[in-house]
Amino acid sequence: NDIVVFGMHAALPGRGKMLWGEKAKQKPDSQRPGKILFHNAEAFGDIWEKFSPQDIGDRFYQIGPISHLQRNNSYRMHLMTRVAQARPSPDVDPILHPEIGVRRNSTRQINGVLYKHSQCIAFRNRAARRLSEFLDVYHGQCKPSVPMRNNSLFPDTALGDRQSFHDNFQTMGQYKYCLVMENTVGRAGYITEKLMNGFLGGCLPIYTGSRIVHDIFNPKSFVYYDVTRPDEALDLIRRMEANESLYNEYNNAPLFLDPERIVNQYFSACDGVGDGSLKRKIRQMMKIEE
């Protein structure tokens, strides 16, 4: 009854195609005793694309940002959930224990938008450029090549480097806004720690990614930036700049409209979080719990 867990990240060869470790150039031995769980982080691989039904049987399972919600031997669990479990209390209480955790608010020491990503993706740079028309943009290694307004780009000095990104959320609240866009859009199961970090830090997040976030988080607690229709988000932010009450309405809004349901459905993968229903569903999927 042993379980072998393969943890996968998008940085592995094949970027989302590989379902096993970087050094394992072949499929895991289907004759290995016990169950094998593929725990995808940002990888989009699907066991049903890599293995035959005979190999999968009742021994190969996967959790992660799969496109389908659930089918045999597979269960969608967002990377955001796993990162939340690794954060200490009380930092993560607004997410995992909203009955006691209070959302942090921006101190607004820096009246602008934080844009700090390790991957310089075109749609992110375009968004930062559009924001530079009326906001100061504080950037890391990624930035628009040409801003829309002179003297609107500034190097960020508040956050640490990539090595300290797990702690960076603690200083994000110095900024009024933070641009927290996923590495890709259009993937239903792909929700990483980025939006959550904005909430925990206290800045008002400007987010691009899966629209499933609207079922998880209160749509009035952040700005959703649709890269195909950016003017909707840009107009909202302009109105916030002209009306402090509107900004405060979003920055003070509760993160969840139905906290009990959300925590149980999306975050209860570990003991002590919600009613444990997510953990039970994964165990049931793996046939180790009735």
Steps between C-alpha positions, in 0.01 A plus 500: 500500500800733467447817296778640280453872430654669196502878541507687172555862405465676166876553481558131430582390143202523270355784709171353611538188289716294734325319781802365678828619641758682289758221532248223435502486121245221485162428651492378858507124529140387472597187691610694808285391797266754654339812358669779304376858542605770255477830688526766232587852605490716187532212253190431289586138423220245510553133581225415251719646224819323613393157612269227377186416699667168581799680654278742692266237641435567866862598571585823311339822626551873455412829665586843366391763245330252267251650256211276602353524847510130573501168323622156590831514688529879461402795719553869443686677780643846442862579582361784710359239740835329548683830556239610754554180700873575521453851639509546877214633709404780549634618161263276305201519736301733271499214246489178703324632810291799388292479817800639691729637230465864397593621153799731502469841340758691305702753699540694173853602588566469127222651292530289190480146364751224569596296193752237601512169314788270415366421152461790259185401315364725226146545634638598841729762350210635294286531813778677690544738207129585494504561876800731463271745320357611836690306773863474601623145436759347734667209324753222535685347206188521282368835383347663193762601248325834443259641763195702399606786727845639567653439843246231588732196540700447820706203626338325795707514818242378753495129413778245510635300208369177352659297780272666757178496297319292763538793743445781251128520572587650840625819334260514204258700715722807471360539148154627420458246218682186390493349152472125564449324168530126444761361261221393266129567452221275385592199718201420720696328777800734502489726806832554675599697810512838323152634575510355851834673567345832403217448746731388781735789434229766506541664158194505274566222245461552127466141382501309172437127488228237525151640547438230758642753746160673487350193666775494762557866583257788524510670156483837679817428701743534206516632144473237227707606198370333184790514254254486208299795638740699718307827492241363746762454772688816408182709521422352843848583630475853361173542689672375816771759455234768475286360782680377813176352634479264203856383559426444869185306410709247309801500733281444808259250344478149650705249303221241494127540451436154645806426717393159631426359154814644345739375768341154495495473121837651410730499803413215739778265385664482843381426849377804689381686188124513446315171523772301320272425205770566236735259675227236519416536130863450402527196727177361358627559147808293590281232659666528840187626675135406468 
